[in-house]
Every structure is written in C-alpha cells, then in structure tokens.
Amino acid sequence: MPNQPANYHELPVLSTLRKEKVMKSWFITGISSGLGRAMAEQLLKRGDRVFGTVRNLDIVAELVAEHAPRLSVAQLDLSETDAIRAVVDSGFSEGKIDVVVNNAGYGLFGAAEGLTGDQIRHQIDTNLVGPIEVARAALPHLRQQGYGRLIAISSYGGQATHPGASLYHASKWGLEGFFDSLSQEIAPLGIGVTIVEPGASRTSFRSTASERLGAGVEAYNETPIGHLQAVLTDPARTPNGDPERMAAAIISSADEEQAPLRLVLGSDAQAILDRVLSQRLEAVRAQSATAAETDFPKAG
C-alpha cells in the first residue's frame, strides 16, 4: 500500500485504495432515527458492531433485542455535556472502536432576536459542544489504539447560509472549523477525520425543525423568515436526498484508505456549495490588492 500523500484530503471519494473489508466497531450518537438509525441498521446487517446513543431507550428496544450483543445502546442527551465522557468510555470498554460518528443534532430556525437564551444554548450544546466533547473523550482511546476515524455529520449549511437559520449555521460552521483543525492535529497519529455535508433528505429533520421555531417577531412577517414554517411544512418541497443511500455513502467512506476531509451528499448540497464557495473565493480575490495595504511598508 503506498504511503499516504500529504494532500490526502483532496483525493476523490471513490478512491481505488481500499482497506480489506473486515468487521468494524462503531460508536454512533443519535441512532433512534434519521441517518443514525439508517447507518446502525446497515452496519448491523453487514455484521459490524455498533455502540449507539439515544435520548429515549424505548425507541430502539426492538432493534437491540434483534441485534444484541452486536448492538449496545446507552442513554445520552448531548446537551448534557458533563455526561458524555462516561458514555464514550463505556463504549470503548466493550472493545476497540474503529469509527466514532457524531450524528445527533437538530435544526433551530427563526429570527435570531426571537430565540430565547435557553434555545440558543441547547442548540450550541447539542450540535457543537456535544460533538467536541465526544471527540475529546474518544481521542485518548484512539491514540492508544494507533488508528481510528472521527466522522462529523455537518450539513451543506456548514459552509452556506439561509436566512432564519443563524443559530443552526453557527453550530455547523463551528463544527466544521473544529473538525477541520482537529484533522490536522491527529493525522500524524493515524487518526482520520471526515466531515459529512448532506443536503436535504427525507428524514424527520424538517418536521422537527418546524416544531422548534423561535418566537415570531412581527417586523419579519413579510420576509423569508416570516414564511419559514410554511416552507418547512410544504408537502411540495419533498427533499431529493435518500437517507438510506446517504448512510451507505458515509459507511463506504470509512472503508476508504484515503477518504476526503469533506464528503458532500446530495445534488442540492453540491450545487449550493459550488455556488457559494465560488462567490466567496471571487470576493476574496477581488480584494487581493487592497488587503496588502494594511501591511507594514517593506524596508528599502
């Protein structure tokens, strides 16, 4: 197997360099529904071992009964950050874990000034601080093993924005900044990082988000934010993203010897990211001359 190149994060998703397929062990937060549930079911079907977390154990009781002992589940609310380390340690106490997936999260939408302090803290704790603490708790174990992969489920909203999702974007942009930097810290230790950027998919994300809107602010009634709930509940806006296929793509990325740093899933995510990143780069390059004006003058 060739040595890993310095720019391995830029390699294509479908690398021709694959590890021999053997049973893996996974730690996944939020396996009660959505991508987390789809991943857990697919992994168990192919013979892998899963240690998952949920807020309500009853929701996965049948899944545990069907797949024990290869499926273990612990109760965890990521917003209760002080409880995270003990749960992660418990997962590793059952044996080595190859892949740690930070999947649990939700969307908080509405005008920024209509959100309460509790809503803001819960969003940031669940989507950002919680995944950071999961990673920090897992790293000593992964370092001792000498290998492993951290997967963070972000969103195309980790690099692009929409009005009415300021706190959600704050959590996902923060998530991407943390894991991007972390990838450079831990690559020399044999630990990889993948940031997943899905587009909209047919999960309960939109319906849950429509139930968590911030308080309405009259000044925004005739703006895009004022129509947010109608958009979230509009049956004509059915997402194209297939959560089963997305879950399979995430699993496949963990089988790659040289996985990309960012994994884009969905034609909508690809189109939006292509557009906004091109616009951002164009805006930066347009300031190449004026940016240098704030440097100290060169001597001589």
Order of alpha helices (4+ residues) and beta strands (2+ residues): beta-alpha-beta-alpha-beta-alpha-beta-alpha-alpha-beta-alpha-beta-alpha-alpha-alpha-beta-alpha-alpha
